[in-house]
Amino acid sequence: MEKPIVVGTLGTVYGIKGWLKVNSFTDVAEAIFDYSPWLVHQHGEWREIRVSGWKRHNKGLICKLDGIDLREEALALTNLEIGVNADNLPDLPEGEYYWRDLIGCSVVTTKGYNLGEVTELMETGSNDVLVVKANVNDAFGQKERLLPFLEGQVVLKVDLAAKTIEVDWDPGF
């Protein structure tokens, strides 16, 4: 099985009937319940679970899982990651990308200089940032570059098929 995309975690137990708090990583917290089935990472492997019910509680979310009816059963699931198969993620409109799709892409300037490979992305509030690990023999002595993901300004073209991102960026910066 391909490693699932982590969309949240199961929190502490709520009540005595097996309900659990849910920490959602989705943009809209309730959207975590749009994915089915969930996969939880327990004892070194991912296994499938299904949500039988959920609701808002105070400022958070709680859920009931199929087959979990007692507080003690729910305790065994606390703090586990919630994942979904990548196939369950919705298709994005043209020009939008999942971060996971950008990781591993080569970043090349408009003049053909290869800046390196995207290793991660960071959310800064004002804009996302590409973390680019420089090539081993980088002519400018860089080990890592941080490039703002500003489409049309810095990021000019993303080609997921070719795993390349074309940027307008000075390699010496």
C-alpha positions as CSV (number, residue, x, y, z in Angstrom):
1,M,0.0,0.0,0.0
2,E,1.2,3.5,-0.9
3,K,1.8,5.6,2.2
4,P,-1.5,7.4,3.0
5,I,-1.9,11.1,3.1
6,V,-2.2,12.2,6.8
7,V,-5.3,14.4,7.2
8,G,-5.5,14.5,11.0
9,T,-5.2,12.7,14.2
10,L,-7.5,11.0,16.7
11,G,-7.3,12.8,20.0
12,T,-8.5,11.9,23.5
13,V,-11.5,9.9,24.4
14,Y,-14.8,11.7,24.8
15,G,-17.3,10.1,27.2
16,I,-17.9,6.5,27.9
17,K,-19.4,5.2,24.7
18,G,-16.2,5.2,22.5
19,W,-16.3,8.6,21.0
20,L,-13.0,10.3,20.2
21,K,-11.9,13.9,19.6
22,V,-10.6,14.6,16.1
23,N,-7.8,17.0,15.1
24,S,-8.3,17.8,11.5
25,F,-5.5,19.1,9.2
26,T,-7.9,19.9,6.3
27,D,-8.6,23.5,5.4
28,V,-12.2,23.2,6.5
29,A,-12.1,21.1,9.7
30,E,-15.3,19.2,8.9
31,A,-14.0,18.1,5.5
32,I,-12.0,15.3,7.2
33,F,-15.3,13.4,7.4
34,D,-15.7,13.6,3.6
35,Y,-13.0,11.0,3.3
36,S,-13.9,7.3,3.7
37,P,-12.5,5.0,4.7
38,W,-10.0,6.4,7.1
39,L,-6.7,4.6,7.7
40,V,-5.0,4.7,11.1
41,H,-1.4,4.0,11.8
42,Q,-1.1,1.5,14.6
43,H,1.6,-0.9,15.6
44,G,3.7,0.0,12.5
45,E,1.0,-0.6,9.9
46,W,-2.0,1.2,8.4
47,R,-5.5,-0.3,8.9
48,E,-8.9,0.7,7.7
49,I,-11.6,2.2,10.0
50,R,-15.0,3.7,9.3
51,V,-16.7,6.6,10.9
52,S,-20.3,5.9,12.0
53,G,-21.0,9.4,13.3
54,W,-19.5,12.7,14.0
55,K,-20.5,16.1,15.4
56,R,-19.2,19.5,16.5
57,H,-18.5,19.7,20.2
58,N,-17.5,23.1,21.6
59,K,-14.8,24.4,19.3
60,G,-13.7,20.9,18.1
61,L,-15.0,17.7,16.5
62,I,-15.7,14.3,17.9
63,C,-16.4,11.1,16.1
64,K,-17.8,7.6,16.7
65,L,-16.0,4.7,14.9
66,D,-17.6,1.4,13.7
67,G,-17.0,-1.3,16.3
68,I,-15.7,1.0,19.0
69,D,-18.4,1.2,21.7
70,L,-16.5,1.4,25.0
71,R,-14.1,4.0,26.4
72,E,-11.4,1.4,26.9
73,E,-11.6,0.4,23.2
74,A,-11.3,4.1,22.1
75,L,-8.3,4.6,24.4
76,A,-6.3,2.2,22.2
77,L,-6.8,4.6,19.3
78,T,-5.9,7.9,20.9
79,N,-3.1,10.0,19.3
80,L,-3.1,7.9,16.1
81,E,-2.6,9.5,12.7
82,I,-5.6,9.5,10.3
83,G,-4.7,8.9,6.7
84,V,-6.5,8.5,3.4
85,N,-5.4,7.0,0.2
86,A,-4.3,9.6,-2.4
87,D,-7.0,8.3,-4.8
88,N,-9.6,9.6,-2.3
89,L,-8.4,13.2,-2.6
90,P,-10.4,15.4,-4.9
91,D,-9.1,16.4,-8.3
92,L,-7.8,20.0,-8.2
93,P,-8.7,22.7,-10.7
94,E,-6.1,23.6,-13.3
95,G,-3.1,25.5,-11.8
96,E,-3.6,24.1,-8.2
97,Y,-1.3,21.5,-6.7
98,Y,-1.1,19.2,-3.7
99,W,2.2,19.9,-1.9
100,R,3.1,16.2,-2.1
101,D,3.0,16.5,-5.9
102,L,5.6,19.3,-5.8
103,I,8.1,17.5,-3.6
104,G,10.8,15.9,-5.7
105,C,10.4,18.4,-8.6
106,S,13.5,19.9,-10.1
107,V,13.6,23.7,-9.9
108,V,15.1,25.4,-13.0
109,T,15.5,29.1,-13.7
110,T,14.3,30.8,-16.9
111,K,18.0,30.8,-18.0
112,G,18.2,27.0,-17.5
113,Y,20.2,26.9,-14.2
114,N,19.1,23.9,-12.1
115,L,18.6,25.2,-8.5
116,G,18.0,21.8,-7.0
117,E,15.0,19.7,-5.9
118,V,12.0,20.6,-3.7
119,T,12.3,18.7,-0.4
120,E,9.4,20.3,1.4
121,L,7.0,23.3,1.5
122,M,6.4,25.7,4.3
123,E,3.3,27.8,5.1
124,T,4.3,31.3,6.2
125,G,0.9,33.1,6.3
126,S,1.6,35.4,3.4
127,N,2.5,32.7,0.9
128,D,3.8,29.2,0.7
129,V,7.6,28.7,0.4
130,L,9.4,26.0,-1.6
131,V,12.4,24.5,0.3
132,V,14.9,23.6,-2.4
133,K,17.9,21.4,-1.7
134,A,20.7,22.6,-3.9
135,N,22.7,20.3,-6.1
136,V,25.9,19.0,-4.6
137,N,28.2,21.0,-6.8
138,D,26.1,24.2,-6.8
139,A,28.1,27.0,-8.4
140,F,27.0,29.5,-5.8
141,G,27.8,27.4,-2.8
142,Q,24.2,27.1,-1.7
143,K,23.0,24.1,0.3
144,E,19.3,25.1,0.4
145,R,17.2,27.9,-1.0
146,L,13.8,29.2,0.1
147,L,11.7,30.4,-2.8
148,P,8.3,32.0,-2.4
149,F,5.6,30.1,-4.2
150,L,4.2,33.2,-6.0
151,E,2.7,32.1,-9.3
152,G,3.3,34.5,-12.2
153,Q,6.1,36.3,-10.3
154,V,8.6,33.7,-9.1
155,V,6.9,30.4,-10.1
156,L,6.3,30.6,-13.9
157,K,5.4,27.0,-14.8
158,V,4.8,23.8,-13.0
159,D,5.0,20.6,-15.1
160,L,4.1,17.7,-12.9
161,A,4.6,15.1,-15.7
162,A,8.2,16.2,-16.2
163,K,8.6,16.9,-12.4
164,T,9.9,20.4,-13.1
165,I,9.2,23.9,-11.8
166,E,10.4,26.9,-13.9
167,V,11.2,30.0,-11.8
168,D,12.3,33.5,-12.3
169,W,15.0,33.6,-9.6
170,D,18.6,34.6,-9.3
171,P,20.7,31.5,-8.5
172,G,23.1,33.6,-6.4
173,F,20.3,34.6,-4.0
